[in-house]
Amino acid sequence: MRYLHLVVFCCLALLVSHATPSAAQGREHADERIAAVLAHAIANPVDPQAVGTHPELPGQAFSRTYNISRSARAYLQLMTDPSKDADSARLLEDVAQYYLDHPEEMPDPDSTYWAGEYHAAILAKFGSNGTVRPAAVPRHVELKLLTYMASYVNYWSRLDHYAFSVTHDTFYYWNSENHWWQETVTAWGYLLALKNDPEFSDLVLTDGRTVSEHYDATVDYMKEHMRQRARKGFFVEISSGGYAGRMHNMYYMIDEISPDAELRRLARLSLDLWWTFWAEEQVSGERGGGKVRHRRLRGLLPNSEGHMPSVWYYHGLGTRNLEYVRSLPQRSMVLPGEYIRLLSDYRPPAFVTEILNDRLSAPAFAVTQRRVGRSAGQDENGPPELINAARGAFSRDTIPEYKFYDIENSDVLKYSWVSPSFVLGTNMRPPHDVREWVAGSAQGWWHGLLLEHPGTPYPQRVVPTLIYPGDSMGEQYAVQSRGSLMARKLNDAWSPNQDNANYPMGVYISDGLRRHTSLEGDFIFINSPTTWVAVRAAGSEFIAANNLLEPQQARAGTFYRLENDTVPVIIEAAEHSDYASFEAFKAAVRAAALSHADGVYDYQSLSGDRLSMFDDRSRPRINGEVINYTPSVAYSSRYLYSDWDSGRITVTVAGHQHVLDFMGPA
């Protein structure tokens, strides 16, 4: 049986070298790295956590870590150690009983479904009709879990919301994308368990429909959701370093337990597509290019992204390796969130490794992706309740009423310039007022430069950024052509407590580049071992201002504040082979024409294109032409191509083509 194979792997892990393999070695050693991490997890299970106080809602309980610590540990033990079945059952019974005793917590989107993948997978594999070890979970515990699941789906399974979402090609959410997907897929997993159990199969939910009717409708919605993501730019939380991990876990859960072959196929294709996007933009394991929802300035710190452990498991890249895992505090929830991936047989396709290998010698290339982000406002034909009413007592004043995406005028063009030693990228978009964007596509903006650096297994970074205390919204916009980027602050206010005018703008440079960096008035030059970089202020000077940073950010780099932070900041990045010397590169940067007249900043970039930004917030231009943010192509790069809305993506590498067909049959 499969769990026995995993135990064997864990024993073999004791013989595995802890050295980090190269990208070329990555795929064949994935099982060994995963086994080593599993061996550590089994020997050092996370401690069950207590219920705490909600971090955003004083006076409310917060049960997320209580839930995850018990549910994930139970899943790990059931999959690897039958001798601990009794302990696993006790942990699961505790979770189910807690939510049955505290129904007021059911509406909390920050607690209930954050371990949904484990509950659903446990009953599918270890319940009465389990596919791995039937009845490993005692019937009385199974019944308690099913009772909790019935309570959950009565609240969270919202077929009217799904039906309305489909009228907008599934680009309608009442919450952020990862929350919506977590609540939906958790409901699906619970409905699967309920409909297959003789004591619950005839259950009628409060809307008058049976669990089987809910299950069938949810399957149809999930299929359409996955197809639409592939057709129209993929996740709306663009390249999010943290929230993508929660999306991934839901795909793993589908792949683990779905009896529907097409649903399972779409889940695997979605994971394949994500890893392909990652491979073409990664630097030392971290994804480059424009990102959103990099909250609390975590994007200034190395290897801070939630997908980084999986990067090491599968490809041996980055520093979230076995040593990192061993250094985690016993209370950390990082590893429990990984168990479903560690115990899965999913592996990224071989062509992902081929992309990694090809990039070592490939000429520089552009990655262009049409993305969605602009809001279409509200649709009065939608569900009658205001969106936050669905969250009951857990509404937040800072979250606007539900909105759906303007697909035709989506107005986000993800653009990256990918070179052997660096990735420079942004999400180009018009400088609309911040409230014209859906929050999940405008929060925690990140763009800039990642570059390889000898001696560090993580990339160094040069990041145009505002320094904000927690979150910011729609704080910048940019125009880019190849290795030349021009960015500018937007002084918009999302709410009285989130006004970008209050946050200083400048550029953050990683500590590893410090001894290679020189500040020369309105220029910063970086003579790094792999990449030549220049940062230029358009009519201002830079002032070192680490006093504005939190201690961990100040230790990791230097923030250079713009003396006048309303002016554009320019980044130029080049391979050493592009210029005869660093002095020649500096001379070219200084000679690049930059003017500001009649409300227009014009910059003749080193890439050979003229970049223009306007004081009246007109759309930026390249060579006098307004940027087309909504091309007919969804994805275009050296490796990927897909027409907008086709759902068929061609991956070309090493002389072969691979088609990810989201529209075809199973």
Wavefront OBJ file of the C-alpha trace (Angstrom):
o trace
v 0.000 0.000 0.000
v 1.038 3.517 -0.699
v 1.687 4.658 2.868
v 4.061 1.709 3.350
v 6.035 2.872 0.328
v 6.322 6.268 1.958
v 7.677 4.741 5.147
v 10.319 2.960 3.072
v 11.222 6.269 1.441
v 11.615 7.822 4.866
v 14.025 5.098 5.885
v 16.032 5.605 2.694
v 16.167 9.312 3.482
v 18.697 8.645 6.212
v 21.171 7.847 3.434
v 20.409 10.914 1.347
v 22.969 13.687 1.047
v 21.735 17.026 2.376
v 23.539 18.996 -0.341
v 21.321 21.039 -2.618
v 21.349 19.547 -6.145
v 21.666 21.696 -9.237
v 18.674 22.437 -11.457
v 19.892 19.819 -13.918
v 19.779 17.172 -11.190
v 16.520 18.304 -9.658
v 13.882 15.955 -10.958
v 15.566 12.610 -10.331
v 16.291 13.485 -6.706
v 12.830 14.856 -5.830
v 11.649 11.622 -4.182
v 14.767 11.479 -2.028
v 14.409 15.077 -0.830
v 10.728 14.563 -0.084
v 11.542 11.381 1.833
v 14.116 13.223 3.928
v 11.627 15.938 4.855
v 8.974 13.335 5.637
v 11.384 11.487 7.896
v 11.953 14.699 9.831
v 8.231 15.472 9.986
v 7.399 12.014 11.303
v 10.098 12.215 13.948
v 9.113 15.773 14.943
v 5.334 16.164 14.631
v 3.991 19.648 15.167
v 2.603 20.304 18.614
v -1.193 20.712 18.836
v -1.909 24.398 19.247
v -4.436 26.140 21.463
v -7.268 28.367 20.275
v -6.126 31.978 20.353
v -7.502 35.480 19.874
v -8.367 36.612 16.372
v -5.576 38.875 15.001
v -8.010 41.216 13.252
v -11.179 40.927 15.308
v -10.634 41.626 19.006
v -12.867 39.540 21.189
v -13.259 36.766 18.615
v -11.610 33.367 18.895
v -9.049 32.263 16.311
v -8.921 28.525 15.681
v -6.848 28.242 12.478
v -3.672 26.909 14.075
v -5.728 24.730 16.450
v -7.376 23.210 13.384
v -4.283 22.827 11.170
v -1.955 21.460 13.837
v -4.346 18.620 14.728
v -5.768 17.865 11.295
v -2.436 17.865 9.452
v -0.784 15.736 12.126
v -3.620 13.226 11.950
v -3.255 12.986 8.164
v 0.518 12.506 8.378
v 0.165 9.773 10.990
v -2.621 7.956 9.167
v -0.567 7.960 5.977
v 2.683 6.772 7.546
v 2.167 5.093 10.936
v -0.877 2.891 11.651
v 0.316 2.437 15.223
v -0.813 6.016 15.889
v -4.355 5.589 14.570
v -5.868 6.089 18.022
v -3.999 9.358 18.511
v -5.017 10.510 15.024
v -8.648 9.754 15.765
v -8.470 11.755 18.998
v -7.032 14.769 17.193
v -9.773 14.649 14.560
v -12.504 14.248 17.149
v -11.159 17.301 18.999
v -11.412 19.443 15.848
v -14.898 18.275 14.911
v -16.186 18.696 18.455
v -14.699 22.171 18.746
v -16.590 23.469 15.712
v -19.784 21.692 16.731
v -19.503 23.364 20.128
v -18.684 26.757 18.603
v -21.004 27.232 15.626
v -20.404 30.976 15.821
v -16.961 30.337 14.315
v -18.356 28.651 11.208
v -18.535 31.938 9.256
v -14.910 32.816 9.987
v -13.039 32.596 6.660
v -9.734 32.634 8.508
v -10.235 29.387 10.395
v -12.563 26.671 9.160
v -11.385 25.701 5.675
v -7.661 26.108 6.290
v -7.394 22.383 6.977
v -10.257 21.258 4.759
v -7.954 19.297 2.457
v -6.938 17.055 5.348
v -10.442 16.312 6.623
v -11.726 15.399 3.155
v -8.675 13.313 2.249
v -8.769 11.487 5.580
v -12.342 10.290 5.160
v -11.783 9.433 1.486
v -8.768 7.292 2.397
v -9.381 6.125 5.957
v -13.153 6.352 6.521
v -15.582 3.453 6.310
v -15.218 3.323 2.516
v -11.593 4.446 2.478
v -9.376 3.733 -0.511
v -6.165 3.263 1.526
v -7.074 1.681 4.899
v -10.845 1.438 5.304
v -12.163 2.129 8.823
v -8.808 3.288 10.180
v -10.838 6.208 11.514
v -13.327 4.773 14.051
v -16.969 5.100 13.098
v -17.890 7.328 16.021
v -15.159 9.806 15.023
v -16.164 9.575 11.377
v -19.754 10.401 12.317
v -18.616 13.423 14.302
v -16.531 14.656 11.369
v -19.461 14.124 9.005
v -21.745 16.057 11.326
v -19.267 18.932 11.320
v -19.005 18.691 7.519
v -22.774 18.889 7.182
v -22.774 22.046 9.278
v -19.981 23.483 7.121
v -21.660 22.860 3.764
v -24.942 24.251 5.038
v -23.107 27.533 5.454
v -20.362 27.466 2.824
v -21.769 25.493 -0.133
v -23.341 28.362 -2.117
v -24.759 27.183 -5.379
v -26.406 30.533 -6.073
v -23.002 32.200 -5.815
v -21.465 29.619 -8.140
v -24.232 30.065 -10.695
v -23.789 33.841 -10.618
v -20.019 33.478 -10.840
v -20.383 31.445 -14.036
v -22.329 34.302 -15.664
v -19.069 36.260 -15.310
v -16.897 33.385 -16.570
v -16.202 32.542 -12.883
v -14.434 35.898 -12.393
v -16.735 36.910 -9.579
v -15.785 36.479 -5.932
v -17.300 37.693 -2.723
v -13.889 37.211 -1.129
v -10.287 36.974 -2.320
v -9.441 34.286 -4.855
v -7.606 31.903 -2.545
v -10.383 32.119 0.057
v -13.045 31.488 -2.560
v -11.200 28.449 -3.893
v -10.497 27.087 -0.420
v -14.108 27.371 0.694
v -15.392 25.873 -2.581
v -13.022 22.912 -2.801
v -13.364 22.178 0.912
v -17.148 22.110 0.441
v -16.651 19.741 -2.501
v -14.497 17.390 -0.429
v -17.004 17.409 2.418
v -19.925 16.850 0.046
v -18.080 13.884 -1.433
v -17.788 12.319 2.024
v -21.418 13.075 2.916
v -22.980 11.757 -0.279
v -21.023 8.489 -0.014
v -22.069 7.803 3.569
v -25.362 5.910 4.095
v -26.335 8.029 7.110
v -25.858 11.328 5.278
v -26.445 10.558 1.588
v -30.076 11.681 1.754
v -29.334 14.840 3.721
v -31.210 17.888 2.460
v -29.426 21.184 3.034
v -31.135 24.381 4.066
v -31.633 25.489 0.445
v -33.810 22.399 -0.183
v -31.265 20.501 -2.284
v -29.572 17.232 -1.377
v -25.869 16.792 -0.762
v -25.647 14.906 -4.067
v -27.184 17.841 -5.932
v -24.752 20.183 -4.226
v -21.865 17.872 -5.062
v -22.729 17.620 -8.752
v -23.179 21.382 -9.111
v -19.899 22.043 -7.291
v -18.007 19.631 -9.563
v -19.354 21.464 -12.617
v -18.373 24.824 -11.160
v -14.868 23.718 -10.219
v -14.249 22.393 -13.723
v -15.362 25.667 -15.259
v -13.294 27.648 -12.760
v -10.107 25.768 -13.690
v -10.785 26.059 -17.418
v -11.440 29.786 -17.170
v -8.229 30.377 -15.215
v -6.206 28.744 -17.975
v -8.133 30.605 -20.681
v -7.871 34.068 -19.163
v -4.497 34.664 -17.575
v -4.590 32.189 -14.652
v -4.795 33.355 -11.020
v -6.037 36.891 -10.349
v -3.770 36.956 -7.280
v -0.906 37.300 -9.737
v 2.168 35.238 -8.805
v 1.345 35.636 -5.107
v 4.193 34.302 -3.030
v 1.990 33.175 -0.158
v -1.573 32.626 -1.242
v -0.680 30.468 -4.244
v 0.272 27.755 -1.778
v -3.248 27.536 -0.430
v -4.584 27.353 -3.989
v -2.121 24.538 -4.676
v -3.229 22.474 -1.699
v -6.762 22.438 -3.038
v -5.508 21.090 -6.393
v -3.571 18.401 -4.551
v -6.683 17.428 -2.620
v -8.673 17.102 -5.844
v -5.925 14.962 -7.359
v -5.775 12.771 -4.266
v -9.449 11.889 -3.865
v -11.596 12.906 -6.856
v -13.599 10.060 -8.387
v -14.199 12.320 -11.424
v -11.354 11.777 -13.913
v -11.856 15.092 -15.714
v -11.813 17.069 -12.469
v -8.594 15.309 -11.511
v -7.071 15.957 -14.951
v -7.828 19.680 -14.757
v -6.299 19.884 -11.287
v -3.075 18.300 -12.514
v -2.975 20.509 -15.590
v -3.397 23.563 -13.356
v -0.389 22.513 -11.296
v 1.598 21.795 -14.466
v 0.816 25.267 -15.798
v 1.807 26.977 -12.546
v 5.165 25.174 -12.477
v 5.771 26.073 -16.124
v 5.157 29.751 -15.371
v 7.508 29.457 -12.390
v 10.279 27.768 -14.378
v 10.504 30.437 -17.054
v 10.683 33.317 -14.547
v 12.558 31.839 -11.600
v 15.921 32.992 -10.256
v 17.588 30.634 -7.759
v 14.157 29.120 -7.132
v 12.217 32.346 -6.520
v 9.742 33.509 -9.137
v 10.507 36.898 -10.658
v 8.320 39.378 -12.466
v 5.307 41.344 -11.306
v 3.386 40.013 -8.318
v 0.498 41.010 -6.076
v -0.500 40.203 -2.495
v 3.122 40.295 -1.311
v 1.796 41.724 1.913
v 3.718 43.376 4.739
v 6.751 43.957 2.506
v 7.696 40.281 2.666
v 8.905 40.595 -0.934
v 11.943 42.518 0.323
v 13.218 39.438 2.157
v 14.877 36.417 0.525
v 12.995 33.130 0.139
v 9.922 34.483 1.884
v 7.446 32.939 -0.549
v 5.158 30.109 0.467
v 5.912 27.970 -2.581
v 9.642 27.823 -1.816
v 9.583 24.498 0.130
v 8.031 22.775 -2.893
v 10.695 24.366 -5.104
v 13.328 22.554 -3.082
v 11.383 19.280 -2.915
v 10.938 19.080 -6.660
v 13.943 20.933 -8.059
v 16.556 21.264 -5.323
v 16.583 25.068 -5.556
v 16.414 27.759 -2.883
v 17.174 27.671 0.817
v 13.927 26.188 2.130
v 15.697 22.853 2.214
v 16.140 20.139 4.816
v 18.265 22.407 7.000
v 15.525 25.036 6.859
v 12.888 22.461 7.789
v 14.967 21.277 10.716
v 15.335 24.852 11.947
v 11.576 25.497 12.132
v 10.155 26.041 15.631
v 8.042 23.205 16.953
v 4.994 25.486 16.805
v 5.518 26.494 13.172
v 2.633 25.830 10.771
v 4.889 25.839 7.679
v 5.477 22.092 7.499
v 1.923 20.996 8.426
v 0.729 23.012 5.446
v 3.024 20.919 3.250
v 1.948 17.402 4.244
v -0.562 16.942 1.453
v 2.140 17.840 -1.091
v 4.820 15.719 0.564
v 2.498 12.713 0.595
v 1.302 13.164 -2.995
v 2.665 11.354 -6.029
v 2.339 14.525 -8.126
v 5.582 15.722 -9.667
v 5.978 18.618 -12.118
v 6.321 17.346 -15.693
v 9.765 16.678 -17.155
v 9.488 19.678 -19.468
v 9.625 21.983 -16.428
v 13.134 20.691 -15.704
v 13.964 21.041 -19.408
v 13.009 24.734 -19.224
v 15.276 25.181 -16.205
v 18.156 23.570 -18.072
v 17.515 25.460 -21.315
v 17.498 28.794 -19.524
v 21.111 28.288 -18.446
v 22.246 29.135 -21.993
v 19.136 30.622 -23.656
v 19.309 34.159 -25.040
v 17.297 36.780 -23.175
v 13.565 36.689 -23.872
v 10.317 38.400 -22.901
v 7.459 36.834 -20.951
v 4.130 38.465 -21.749
v 0.867 37.447 -20.124
v -2.510 39.138 -20.338
v -4.008 39.188 -16.849
v -7.233 40.369 -15.273
v -7.397 42.913 -12.480
v -9.752 45.764 -13.271
v -13.109 45.833 -11.534
v -16.402 45.950 -13.395
v -18.152 47.287 -10.299
v -21.220 45.453 -9.105
v -23.939 43.440 -10.779
v -27.343 44.171 -9.294
v -28.612 40.859 -10.680
v -26.411 38.913 -8.294
v -27.262 37.248 -4.980
v -29.491 39.586 -2.992
v -27.351 39.843 0.113
v -24.505 42.298 0.317
v -21.266 40.448 0.050
v -20.037 41.055 3.560
v -23.360 39.904 5.011
v -22.266 36.411 4.035
v -19.444 36.748 6.522
v -21.752 37.665 9.363
v -19.844 38.901 12.375
v -16.572 38.471 10.524
v -17.041 41.371 8.106
v -14.160 43.806 7.739
v -14.829 47.458 7.113
v -11.818 47.700 4.814
v -13.114 45.085 2.341
v -15.423 46.578 -0.304
v -18.696 45.120 -1.474
v -18.385 42.209 -3.844
v -17.118 42.967 -7.308
v -16.481 41.091 -10.482
v -13.705 41.474 -13.003
v -13.860 43.422 -16.243
v -12.595 40.663 -18.506
v -12.703 42.562 -21.791
v -10.855 45.594 -20.359
v -8.776 43.662 -17.873
v -5.913 46.193 -18.170
v -3.029 44.146 -16.739
v -0.100 43.047 -18.892
v 2.454 40.985 -16.982
v 5.827 41.566 -18.600
v 9.253 40.168 -17.685
v 12.648 40.292 -19.343
v 14.384 36.999 -18.603
v 18.142 36.758 -18.971
v 20.522 33.990 -17.847
v 21.495 35.920 -14.707
v 18.427 38.063 -13.931
v 14.697 38.627 -14.309
v 13.284 42.160 -14.455
v 9.520 42.396 -14.523
v 6.312 44.177 -13.618
v 2.569 44.073 -14.100
v 2.031 46.934 -16.533
v -1.333 48.613 -16.097
v -2.848 52.055 -16.654
v -2.709 54.458 -13.688
v -6.404 54.099 -12.876
v -7.632 55.248 -9.495
v -6.977 52.521 -6.939
v -10.679 51.741 -6.541
v -10.951 50.721 -10.180
v -9.053 47.561 -9.324
v -10.337 44.495 -7.527
v -8.512 44.386 -4.205
v -7.029 40.914 -4.700
v -5.246 42.096 -7.841
v -3.977 45.421 -6.445
v -2.869 44.641 -2.895
v 0.782 44.256 -1.951
v 2.293 45.277 -5.290
v 5.755 43.885 -6.118
v 7.933 44.388 -9.159
v 11.591 44.867 -9.930
v 14.780 42.895 -10.424
v 15.936 39.510 -9.148
v 19.505 38.515 -9.964
v 21.726 35.580 -9.293
v 24.599 36.204 -6.929
v 27.575 33.918 -6.275
v 27.706 32.671 -2.725
v 23.998 33.040 -1.968
v 21.498 30.294 -2.839
v 18.768 32.926 -3.131
v 18.471 35.890 -5.526
v 19.453 39.441 -4.705
v 16.850 42.109 -5.474
v 16.416 45.686 -6.584
v 12.826 46.689 -5.818
v 11.003 49.972 -6.454
v 8.720 50.101 -3.451
v 6.720 52.146 -1.012
v 7.386 51.545 2.668
v 3.991 50.824 4.174
v 3.146 49.429 7.628
v 0.955 46.452 6.721
v -0.852 46.579 3.414
v -1.079 48.947 0.509
v -3.281 49.076 -2.574
v -2.510 50.150 -6.139
v 0.536 52.080 -5.068
v 2.579 52.078 -8.304
v 2.428 51.679 -12.047
v 5.167 51.007 -14.563
v 6.227 50.746 -18.191
v 8.904 48.320 -19.331
v 10.747 47.262 -22.465
v 13.294 44.475 -22.175
v 15.866 45.365 -19.491
v 14.536 48.887 -18.929
v 11.794 49.647 -16.388
v 10.240 52.990 -15.405
v 7.992 53.040 -12.317
v 6.091 55.731 -10.476
v 4.176 56.164 -7.236
v 0.417 56.700 -7.210
v -0.866 58.829 -4.327
v -4.250 57.133 -4.061
v -6.211 56.192 -0.953
v -7.975 52.857 -0.589
v -9.396 53.834 2.774
v -8.726 56.530 5.387
v -6.152 54.203 6.918
v -4.495 53.253 3.620
v -3.369 56.428 1.872
v -0.340 55.923 -0.354
v 0.594 59.599 -0.034
v 1.703 58.805 3.525
v 4.188 56.139 2.435
v 7.669 57.067 1.129
v 8.761 55.739 -2.261
v 12.238 54.607 -3.219
v 14.250 51.532 -4.109
v 15.310 48.617 -1.899
v 18.608 46.842 -2.633
v 19.553 43.513 -1.034
v 22.412 43.295 1.415
v 24.431 40.965 -0.814
v 24.800 43.829 -3.286
v 25.894 46.391 -0.702
v 29.628 46.267 -1.406
v 28.914 46.422 -5.144
v 26.662 49.508 -4.840
v 27.596 53.157 -5.187
v 25.238 56.104 -4.649
v 26.009 58.982 -7.003
v 23.332 61.669 -6.549
v 20.361 60.726 -8.690
v 22.052 57.472 -9.824
v 22.713 54.197 -8.045
v 25.141 51.860 -9.779
v 25.572 48.175 -8.932
v 28.619 46.324 -10.221
v 27.445 42.851 -9.259
v 29.369 39.703 -10.270
v 26.600 38.631 -12.657
v 24.618 41.718 -13.684
v 25.215 45.404 -14.199
v 22.444 47.516 -12.727
v 21.648 51.217 -12.674
v 18.834 52.937 -10.800
v 17.987 56.498 -11.784
v 15.691 59.106 -10.281
v 13.921 61.335 -12.798
v 14.682 64.711 -11.228
v 15.369 63.837 -7.620
v 18.089 62.315 -5.478
v 18.292 59.151 -3.413
v 18.792 59.231 0.352
v 19.714 56.117 2.336
v 16.839 55.686 4.797
v 16.984 52.368 6.631
v 15.427 54.119 9.609
v 12.105 53.664 7.790
v 12.445 49.867 7.777
v 11.625 47.177 10.286
v 14.767 45.543 11.752
v 14.557 42.383 9.636
v 14.257 44.433 6.439
v 17.116 46.726 7.470
v 19.326 43.704 8.097
v 18.477 42.267 4.678
v 19.176 45.365 2.570
v 19.165 49.143 2.160
v 16.271 51.426 1.309
v 17.124 54.510 -0.744
v 14.302 57.012 -0.442
v 13.470 59.384 -3.281
v 13.832 62.943 -2.030
v 10.844 63.781 -4.241
v 8.873 60.574 -4.385
v 6.395 61.745 -7.031
v 8.963 61.392 -9.825
v 9.575 58.185 -11.779
v 12.382 55.808 -10.884
v 14.213 53.916 -13.636
v 15.977 50.545 -13.499
v 18.383 49.373 -16.180
v 19.771 45.816 -16.033
v 22.272 44.258 -18.389
v 24.404 41.149 -18.762
v 28.148 41.757 -18.579
v 28.416 40.659 -22.206
v 26.186 43.546 -23.298
v 28.894 46.167 -22.642
v 32.661 46.263 -22.911
v 33.034 47.189 -19.253
v 31.129 48.448 -16.232
v 32.401 51.945 -16.999
v 30.948 51.641 -20.494
v 27.622 50.591 -19.001
v 27.673 53.562 -16.601
v 28.484 55.932 -19.434
v 25.559 54.605 -21.481
v 23.215 55.049 -18.508
v 24.336 58.624 -17.928
v 23.999 59.413 -21.622
v 20.437 58.042 -21.923
v 18.185 61.014 -22.670
v 15.639 61.846 -19.960
v 13.348 64.858 -20.148
v 10.319 66.302 -18.359
v 8.334 68.872 -20.320
v 4.637 69.682 -20.713
v 3.705 67.061 -18.125
v 5.533 64.216 -19.893
v 8.531 62.211 -18.716
v 10.331 60.810 -21.776
v 13.179 58.366 -21.353
v 15.303 56.949 -24.166
v 16.125 53.600 -22.594
v 19.159 51.380 -23.053
v 16.793 48.857 -24.596
v 16.395 51.266 -27.501
v 12.782 52.182 -26.818
v 11.370 55.507 -25.609
v 9.345 55.109 -22.410
v 6.823 57.823 -21.517
v 4.832 58.601 -18.361
v 2.378 61.477 -17.931
v 1.627 63.782 -15.004
v -2.084 63.754 -15.861
v -2.111 59.947 -15.461
v -2.641 59.224 -19.122
v -1.686 55.718 -20.169
v 2.084 55.201 -20.524
v 3.546 54.839 -23.997
v 6.385 52.994 -25.681
v 7.800 54.777 -28.728
v 4.766 57.051 -28.747
v 2.293 54.151 -28.859
v -0.172 53.533 -26.031
v 0.471 50.145 -24.448
v -2.009 47.463 -25.448
v -2.939 45.876 -22.129
v -5.451 43.486 -23.694
v -3.729 41.693 -26.595
v -5.280 38.702 -28.343
v -2.609 36.472 -26.810
v -2.928 35.102 -23.282
v 0.628 33.817 -22.868
v 3.677 34.393 -25.039
v 7.337 33.631 -24.330
v 10.222 31.496 -25.511
v 8.459 28.476 -24.000
v 4.716 29.188 -23.804
v 2.050 30.311 -26.204
v -1.728 30.472 -25.969
v -4.373 32.607 -27.623
v -6.580 34.553 -25.242
v -9.568 32.519 -24.087
v -8.513 29.338 -25.909
v -7.629 27.138 -22.939
v -4.978 25.362 -25.001
v -1.401 26.181 -24.034
v 1.590 25.001 -26.058
v 4.874 24.461 -24.236
v 7.919 24.241 -26.496
v 11.334 23.251 -25.161
v 14.226 21.011 -26.185
v 12.759 20.587 -29.657
v 9.460 19.164 -28.430
v 5.947 20.535 -28.018
v 3.639 19.712 -25.136
v 0.002 20.821 -25.147
v -1.831 21.610 -21.927
v -5.392 21.227 -23.182
v -7.901 22.442 -20.620
v -10.770 22.153 -23.084
v -10.302 18.573 -24.275
v -11.805 15.378 -22.884
v -10.230 13.366 -20.110
l 1 2 3 4 5 6 7 8 9 10 11 12 13 14 15 16 17 18 19 20 21 22 23 24 25 26 27 28 29 30 31 32 33 34 35 36 37 38 39 40 41 42 43 44 45 46 47 48 49 50 51 52 53 54 55 56 57 58 59 60 61 62 63 64 65 66 67 68 69 70 71 72 73 74 75 76 77 78 79 80 81 82 83 84 85 86 87 88 89 90 91 92 93 94 95 96 97 98 99 100 101 102 103 104 105 106 107 108 109 110 111 112 113 114 115 116 117 118 119 120 121 122 123 124 125 126 127 128 129 130 131 132 133 134 135 136 137 138 139 140 141 142 143 144 145 146 147 148 149 150 151 152 153 154 155 156 157 158 159 160 161 162 163 164 165 166 167 168 169 170 171 172 173 174 175 176 177 178 179 180 181 182 183 184 185 186 187 188 189 190 191 192 193 194 195 196 197 198 199 200 201 202 203 204 205 206 207 208 209 210 211 212 213 214 215 216 217 218 219 220 221 222 223 224 225 226 227 228 229 230 231 232 233 234 235 236 237 238 239 240 241 242 243 244 245 246 247 248 249 250 251 252 253 254 255 256 257 258 259 260 261 262 263 264 265 266 267 268 269 270 271 272 273 274 275 276 277 278 279 280 281 282 283 284 285 286 287 288 289 290 291 292 293 294 295 296 297 298 299 300 301 302 303 304 305 306 307 308 309 310 311 312 313 314 315 316 317 318 319 320 321 322 323 324 325 326 327 328 329 330 331 332 333 334 335 336 337 338 339 340 341 342 343 344 345 346 347 348 349 350 351 352 353 354 355 356 357 358 359 360 361 362 363 364 365 366 367 368 369 370 371 372 373 374 375 376 377 378 379 380 381 382 383 384 385 386 387 388 389 390 391 392 393 394 395 396 397 398 399 400 401 402 403 404 405 406 407 408 409 410 411 412 413 414 415 416 417 418 419 420 421 422 423 424 425 426 427 428 429 430 431 432 433 434 435 436 437 438 439 440 441 442 443 444 445 446 447 448 449 450 451 452 453 454 455 456 457 458 459 460 461 462 463 464 465 466 467 468 469 470 471 472 473 474 475 476 477 478 479 480 481 482 483 484 485 486 487 488 489 490 491 492 493 494 495 496 497 498 499 500 501 502 503 504 505 506 507 508 509 510 511 512 513 514 515 516 517 518 519 520 521 522 523 524 525 526 527 528 529 530 531 532 533 534 535 536 537 538 539 540 541 542 543 544 545 546 547 548 549 550 551 552 553 554 555 556 557 558 559 560 561 562 563 564 565 566 567 568 569 570 571 572 573 574 575 576 577 578 579 580 581 582 583 584 585 586 587 588 589 590 591 592 593 594 595 596 597 598 599 600 601 602 603 604 605 606 607 608 609 610 611 612 613 614 615 616 617 618 619 620 621 622 623 624 625 626 627 628 629 630 631 632 633 634 635 636 637 638 639 640 641 642 643 644 645 646 647 648 649 650 651 652 653 654 655 656 657 658 659 660 661 662 663 664 665 666
